């Protein structure tokens, strides 16, 4: 599943290409995604000025002017976005479900949403404050914002008996966190994923918060992690998979000590850690 760095990479690519333009056309070839695309979706955003694109957690928000609703994009498990420049007819690939056309000063750009497993969705939000939309009301602070602090992490962890891995994967705690970067962040902070979250000290919560922000920032700079589906909007692959220290490296030598990376399963998800480096 695309996690925060992959979604941020896609959001930046779209923002750099279509913001300031006009949404001139919307072609929907399949509506029955995880949430069906509403019947009024095309009319709601067609001919709308594209003011900006934002990201909250794993969601991309397209902001339009003139009192238009926002469009919210979630990539789901396998969704990806490609951008093709020019007004020519695109040779659609299998699972290309939506094409958005934007006219900018640099010409026409076609934003293609492809989702093989159809767990992603496109929906509209009419909430004046996006955080009051039912989709976002229970989502915690985004991991790369100033609102995500060690104090927040520490206060939320008190009295909780879950393990560290499941705690930071909870979108009500750390919006945008996913399986890859949870393992990498815990490795960098030297914290074992099986630790009970309420046993972490303030200092350990601080170290974990710093690690989360650092890992995610570096992953964004690398264009995300491409293990299977993720591509940048220009078709390039992400590069952070080459910098992974824990995730997916079970039985391989630890890059920080003479130990070996171990794999366990927590809540049906694989976790990777070094028994020597993570206490």
C-alpha positions as CSV (number, residue, x, y, z in Angstrom):
1,X,0.0,0.0,0.0
2,X,1.3,3.5,-0.8
3,X,2.4,5.1,2.5
4,X,3.0,8.7,3.4
5,X,6.2,9.2,1.2
6,X,4.6,7.6,-1.8
7,X,1.5,9.7,-1.5
8,X,3.5,12.9,-0.8
9,X,5.5,12.2,-4.0
10,X,2.4,11.8,-6.1
11,X,0.8,14.9,-4.5
12,X,3.9,17.0,-5.2
13,X,4.0,15.8,-8.8
14,X,0.4,16.7,-9.3
15,X,0.7,20.0,-7.6
16,X,3.7,21.0,-9.6
17,X,2.0,20.2,-12.8
18,X,-1.7,21.2,-12.6
19,X,-2.0,23.8,-9.8
20,X,-3.0,27.1,-11.3
21,X,-4.7,25.5,-14.2
22,X,-8.4,24.7,-15.0
23,X,-10.0,21.2,-14.8
24,X,-11.3,21.1,-18.4
25,X,-12.5,17.5,-18.6
26,X,-13.2,14.4,-16.5
27,X,-13.4,11.0,-18.0
28,X,-14.5,8.1,-15.7
29,X,-14.3,4.6,-17.1
30,X,-15.1,2.7,-13.9
31,X,-17.0,4.1,-10.9
32,X,-17.2,1.0,-8.7
33,X,-14.0,1.5,-6.7
34,X,-13.9,0.9,-2.9
35,X,-16.2,3.9,-2.6
36,X,-18.2,4.4,-5.8
37,X,-17.3,7.7,-7.5
38,X,-20.4,9.9,-7.1
39,X,-22.6,10.6,-10.1
40,X,-22.1,14.3,-9.8
41,X,-18.3,14.1,-9.6
42,X,-17.6,15.3,-13.2
43,X,-20.0,18.2,-13.0
44,X,-18.7,19.3,-9.6
45,X,-15.1,19.8,-10.7
46,X,-15.3,20.4,-14.5
47,X,-14.1,23.9,-15.5
48,X,-13.0,24.5,-11.9
49,X,-9.8,26.4,-11.2
50,X,-7.3,24.3,-9.5
51,X,-6.1,26.3,-6.5
52,X,-3.8,23.9,-4.7
53,X,-3.2,20.3,-3.7
54,X,-2.7,19.2,-0.1
55,X,-2.1,15.9,1.7
56,X,-3.4,14.6,5.0
57,X,-2.0,11.2,5.9
58,X,-2.5,9.0,2.9
59,X,-5.1,11.2,1.3
60,X,-4.6,13.8,-1.5
61,X,-6.9,16.8,-1.5
62,X,-7.6,18.9,-4.7
63,X,-8.8,22.3,-3.8
64,X,-10.9,24.2,-6.3
65,X,-12.2,27.8,-6.3
66,X,-15.6,29.3,-6.9
67,X,-17.3,27.5,-4.0
68,X,-16.6,24.1,-5.5
69,X,-16.3,21.0,-3.4
70,X,-12.8,19.5,-2.9
71,X,-11.9,16.2,-4.6
72,X,-10.3,13.6,-2.3
73,X,-8.1,10.9,-3.7
74,X,-7.0,7.8,-1.9
75,X,-4.6,5.4,-3.6
76,X,-5.7,2.3,-1.7
77,X,-3.6,-0.8,-1.9
78,X,-2.3,-0.5,-5.5
79,X,-3.3,2.8,-6.9
80,X,-0.9,5.0,-8.8
81,X,-1.1,8.3,-10.8
82,X,0.6,9.0,-14.1
83,X,0.6,12.4,-15.8
84,X,0.8,12.6,-19.6
85,X,1.3,16.0,-21.3
86,X,-0.7,16.9,-24.4
87,X,-4.3,16.7,-25.6
88,X,-3.8,13.5,-27.7
89,X,-5.9,10.5,-27.0
90,X,-4.2,8.4,-24.3
91,X,-3.7,4.7,-25.0
92,X,-5.4,3.5,-21.8
93,X,-3.8,0.7,-19.9
94,X,-5.7,-2.0,-18.0
95,X,-7.1,-0.6,-14.7
96,X,-6.9,3.1,-15.9
97,X,-10.2,4.1,-14.3
98,X,-10.2,8.0,-14.3
99,X,-8.5,10.6,-16.5
100,X,-8.5,14.3,-15.4
101,X,-7.6,16.9,-17.9
102,X,-6.1,20.2,-16.8
103,X,-5.3,23.2,-19.0
104,X,-2.3,25.2,-17.6
105,X,0.0,27.9,-18.9
106,X,2.3,25.1,-20.0
107,X,-0.4,23.2,-22.0
108,X,-2.8,20.4,-21.3
109,X,-1.9,17.6,-18.8
110,X,-3.8,14.4,-18.3
111,X,-3.8,12.9,-14.8
112,X,-4.5,9.2,-15.0
113,X,-5.6,7.2,-12.0
114,X,-4.8,3.5,-12.2
115,X,-5.9,1.0,-9.6
116,X,-5.6,-2.7,-10.2
117,X,-7.2,-3.8,-7.0
118,X,-9.8,-1.0,-6.8
119,X,-9.3,-0.3,-3.1
120,X,-8.7,3.4,-3.8
121,X,-11.3,6.0,-4.3
122,X,-12.2,9.5,-5.5
123,X,-14.9,11.4,-3.6
124,X,-16.1,14.9,-3.0
125,X,-16.0,16.9,0.2
126,X,-18.2,19.9,0.8
127,X,-16.9,20.6,4.3
128,X,-15.6,24.2,4.7
129,X,-12.9,22.8,7.1
130,X,-11.5,19.6,5.6
131,X,-10.7,18.4,9.1
132,X,-14.5,18.4,9.9
133,X,-15.2,16.0,7.0
134,X,-16.2,12.6,8.4
135,X,-13.3,11.1,6.6
136,X,-10.8,13.1,8.5
137,X,-12.4,13.9,11.9
138,X,-10.8,10.9,13.6
139,X,-7.4,11.1,11.9
140,X,-4.5,12.2,14.1
141,X,-1.8,14.7,13.3
142,X,0.1,14.1,10.0
143,X,3.6,12.6,10.8
144,X,5.4,15.4,8.9
145,X,3.6,18.3,10.5
146,X,4.5,20.3,13.6
147,X,1.4,18.9,15.4
148,X,3.1,15.5,15.5
149,X,5.3,15.8,18.5
150,X,7.0,13.6,21.1
151,X,4.7,15.0,23.7
152,X,1.7,14.0,21.6
153,X,3.1,10.5,21.2
154,X,3.9,10.2,24.9
155,X,0.5,11.4,26.2
156,X,-1.4,9.2,23.8
157,X,0.7,6.2,24.8
158,X,-0.1,6.4,28.5
159,X,-2.3,3.5,29.7
160,X,-2.2,1.8,26.3
161,X,-1.2,-1.9,26.4
162,X,-0.6,-2.3,22.6
163,X,2.8,-2.8,21.2
164,X,4.9,0.0,19.7
165,X,4.4,-1.2,16.1
166,X,0.6,-1.3,16.2
167,X,0.5,2.0,18.1
168,X,2.3,4.0,15.5
169,X,0.4,2.3,12.7
170,X,-2.8,3.7,14.2
171,X,-3.9,6.5,11.9
172,X,-5.6,8.2,14.9
173,X,-2.1,8.5,16.4
174,X,0.3,9.0,13.4
175,X,-1.5,9.9,10.1
176,X,0.3,8.5,7.1
177,X,2.4,5.9,8.9
178,X,2.6,2.5,7.1
179,X,4.3,-0.8,7.5
180,X,7.5,-0.1,5.7
181,X,8.3,3.1,7.6
182,X,7.1,1.8,11.0
183,X,9.8,-0.9,10.8
184,X,12.5,1.6,9.6
185,X,11.6,4.2,12.2
186,X,11.7,1.7,15.1
187,X,15.1,0.4,13.8
188,X,16.5,3.9,13.7
189,X,15.2,4.7,17.2
190,X,16.5,1.4,18.6
191,X,13.1,0.3,19.8
192,X,11.9,-3.3,19.4
193,X,8.4,-3.5,17.8
194,X,7.1,-5.9,20.5
195,X,7.7,-3.4,23.3
196,X,4.5,-2.3,25.1
197,X,3.9,1.4,24.2
198,X,3.1,2.4,27.7
199,X,6.6,1.3,28.8
200,X,8.4,3.8,26.6
201,X,9.9,6.8,28.4
202,X,9.6,10.4,27.4
203,X,13.1,10.2,26.0
204,X,12.3,7.1,23.9
205,X,9.1,8.8,22.6
206,X,11.3,11.7,21.6
207,X,13.8,9.4,19.8
208,X,11.0,7.6,18.0
209,X,9.4,10.9,16.9
210,X,12.7,12.2,15.6
211,X,13.3,8.9,13.8
212,X,9.8,8.9,12.2
213,X,10.2,12.4,10.8
214,X,13.7,11.7,9.6
215,X,12.9,8.4,7.9
216,X,9.8,9.9,6.2
217,X,11.6,13.0,5.1
218,X,14.4,11.0,3.5
219,X,11.9,8.7,1.9
220,X,10.1,11.6,0.3
221,X,13.4,13.0,-1.0
222,X,14.1,9.6,-2.6
223,X,10.7,9.6,-4.3
224,X,9.3,6.9,-2.0
225,X,9.8,3.1,-1.9
226,X,9.1,1.0,-5.0
227,X,8.6,-2.6,-4.1
228,X,5.7,-3.4,-6.5
229,X,3.2,-0.7,-7.6
230,X,4.6,2.7,-6.7
231,X,5.8,5.0,-9.5
232,X,6.2,8.8,-9.5
233,X,3.8,10.7,-11.8
234,X,6.5,10.9,-14.5
235,X,6.8,7.1,-14.5
236,X,10.1,6.9,-12.6
237,X,10.5,4.5,-9.7
238,X,11.1,5.5,-6.1
239,X,14.6,4.9,-4.7
240,X,14.3,4.5,-0.9
241,X,14.1,0.7,-1.2
242,X,17.9,0.8,-1.6
243,X,18.2,2.5,1.9
244,X,16.1,0.1,3.9
245,X,17.8,-1.2,7.0
246,X,15.1,-3.5,8.4
247,X,12.0,-3.8,6.2
248,X,12.1,-6.9,3.9
249,X,15.6,-7.9,5.0
250,X,14.8,-10.9,7.2
251,X,17.8,-13.2,7.7
252,X,20.1,-10.6,6.1
253,X,23.0,-9.1,8.0
254,X,22.2,-6.0,10.0
255,X,23.9,-2.9,8.5
256,X,24.6,-1.5,12.0
257,X,26.0,-4.5,13.9
258,X,27.1,-8.1,13.4
259,X,23.6,-9.4,14.0
260,X,20.8,-10.6,11.6
261,X,17.5,-9.0,10.8
262,X,14.5,-11.0,12.1
263,X,10.9,-11.1,10.8
264,X,7.8,-11.5,13.0
265,X,4.1,-11.1,12.3
266,X,2.0,-8.6,14.3
267,X,-1.7,-8.2,13.6
268,X,-1.2,-10.0,10.3
269,X,1.6,-7.6,9.2
270,X,5.2,-8.4,8.9
271,X,7.6,-6.6,11.2
272,X,11.4,-6.5,10.8
273,X,14.0,-5.7,13.5
274,X,17.5,-6.4,14.7
275,X,17.6,-8.1,18.1
276,X,20.9,-6.5,18.9
277,X,20.2,-2.9,18.0
278,X,16.5,-2.7,19.1
279,X,15.8,-3.2,22.8
